[in-house]
Amino acid sequence: MYVAKTRGFTLIELLIVIMIIGVLAAIAYPSYQGHVIKTRRAAAAACALEVSQFMERFYTTNLRYVDGSGNAPALPSLQCRTDVAQFYTFQLSGTTATAYTVQAVPQGQQAARDTKCATISIDQAGVKKSSNTGTSVAECW
């Protein structure tokens, strides 16, 4: 008498596949999160450069970085600021007639996860900085 062979997966085979998928996910997810943090930081750096270009255009028109009453001009409503608003705020600091600094300050989960660079900034001379002195500027910009 001929008995048909049953085909399918055993429980052990299924558990091994689930374990392999779990190990791969445990390795891939932190790497993915690291890339997301870097991408957001790169977008904030590009936006800080755009704000810096606005300040240079303002200086070209007015021959100073402050308005007539000595205050920093209002930052324009740029699309890049809207795109990263959930993760970064942009501000001008140290604004005088001849100097300014644009800062991209992380907030929310970006601030909690991006401890490598934290706040990044650029000044009127194009000098780029990071508030974390233990990290090179090239890694943050």
VEXBAGU-406752 format. One line per field, with one value per residue (C-alpha): x, y, z. Coordinates in steps of 0.5 Angstrom, whole numbers, plus 500, padded with zeros to 3 digits. Layout:
N
X	X_...
Y	Y_...
Z	Z_...
This chain:
141
X	500_502_502_502_508_505_509_510_514_515_515_522_523_518_521_528_526_522_529_533_528_528_536_536_531_535_541_537_533_538_542_536_534_542_541_534_538_543_538_534_541_543_536_537_544_542_536_541_545_539_538_545_544_538_542_547_542_540_547_548_541_542_550_548_545_540_534_534_532_538_534_535_531_525_527_523_518_522_520_526_524_517_520_524_520_518_525_529_528_532_534_539_544_549_546_550_551_557_556_550_550_544_543_539_537_534_528_523_526_531_534_534_537_542_547_553_552_546_546_549_551_554_556_557_564_561_565_561_560_557_555_558_566_567_565_568_565_565_561_556_556
Y	500_507_513_520_524_530_536_543_546_543_547_547_550_556_558_558_562_567_567_569_575_577_577_581_586_587_589_593_598_601_603_605_610_612_614_618_622_624_625_630_633_634_638_642_644_646_650_654_655_658_662_665_666_670_674_676_678_683_685_687_691_694_694_691_685_689_693_700_699_695_688_682_682_677_670_669_663_658_651_648_651_648_641_640_644_638_636_643_650_656_662_668_669_675_679_686_690_686_679_674_666_662_656_650_647_640_639_633_626_629_632_626_622_626_627_627_634_637_644_646_653_658_665_671_668_661_658_652_649_644_645_638_639_632_631_634_639_635_629_634_638
Z	500_498_503_501_504_508_506_510_515_522_528_529_522_523_530_526_521_526_530_524_522_529_529_523_525_532_528_522_526_530_524_521_527_526_519_520_525_521_515_519_522_514_513_519_516_509_512_517_511_507_513_513_506_507_513_507_502_508_509_502_502_508_510_517_520_524_522_523_531_532_532_528_522_523_519_513_513_509_506_509_516_516_513_520_525_528_530_530_531_528_531_531_536_537_532_531_525_523_526_527_528_526_530_529_536_536_540_542_540_535_541_545_540_537_543_538_535_539_537_530_528_523_523_518_517_515_521_522_530_534_541_543_543_543_536_530_526_519_522_524_518
